[in-house]
Amino acid sequence: MEPITLCGAVILAVGLWVEFEPTIRKAARAVSNSTIMTAIMSSPTAQKPLYVKYMTDSGR
């Protein structure tokens, strides 16, 4: 890609971010606080411990 095109793309991306940052942050906050997202991100029921049977020495 041409350097001038790459610089223009970076300038455009930064300009769009500055322009739309409050809207993007508000939308992200609304999505993260929604009940569906909290249900997805919350941990499932408490995990039960896994009991392990240890091998004993039969030569004792």
Residue pairs with C-beta under 8 A, 6 or more apart in sequence:
17 24
31 37
